Amino acid sequence: MKSAVITGANRGIGLCLAKQLSEKGYQITALCRQGSDELNQLSNTQIIDQVELSEPHSIQQACESISDRPIDLLINNAGRLRHIPLSIM
């Protein structure tokens, strides 16, 4: 079975990708700050929540929890919202 790791998999695009890959038979490892009911309903899915991608220690812990298996597909979908003004040149 192929495996996929998806960051930001609890909602939106990440959740949609997790659903589609799960239906195709992938073993999903979902990384997110907080799980969701929809994510909990997916089969072939391991949820690792309380992952904060802006904190190196949190990333290290997540990596250690999945280091025992190969990763066939990595989707880095998580984003970080920063309120900064856009300037037009």
Protein Blocks (a to p, Z undefined) as FASTA:
>chain_A
ZZdddehklgcjllmmmmmmmmnopacddddfbdcfklmmpghiacdehiafkbmklmmm
mmmmmmmpccfbdcdfbccddddddddZZ
